[in-house]
Amino acid sequence: MASQDLGILSAVFAAQRTDPALAEGLRRIMRRDEATMTAPLPPAAARSGLVLRPDFARVFADLVPAVLLHHVLISQALPVTDLVEHLVDRVLLPLIIEP
């Protein structure tokens, strides 16, 4: 992601605080993306013999975008591959898998 893209994203997130229509549009996009990100998880877990907690989608949807957005927008650090691997292996899986 180019630095000008980061500036645009930052401006959109700041502007949504005072523009209800923009805020609703962002929420709609985030919900759509959450569904897209979490849909493959149950079949993948089942193939691996894992059982997901009933609230796995909410935990995933709350945690992953927050960490990635912070990493990209605040830290302005790319790439995120190492962060994603660490987030999934050390943080996310222990939270969403039934013991």
JOHUZI-V431930 format. One record per run of one state. SS is the DSSP state (2 for helix, 1 for strand, 0 for the rest). FROM is the first residue (numbers start at 0). TO is the last residue. If there is no record, write none. Layout:
((SS | FROM | TO) (SS | FROM | TO))
This chain:
((0 | 0 | 1) (2 | 2 | 14) (0 | 15 | 18) (2 | 19 | 46) (0 | 47 | 50) (1 | 51 | 51) (0 | 52 | 54) (2 | 55 | 73) (0 | 74 | 79) (2 | 80 | 95) (1 | 96 | 96) (0 | 97 | 98))
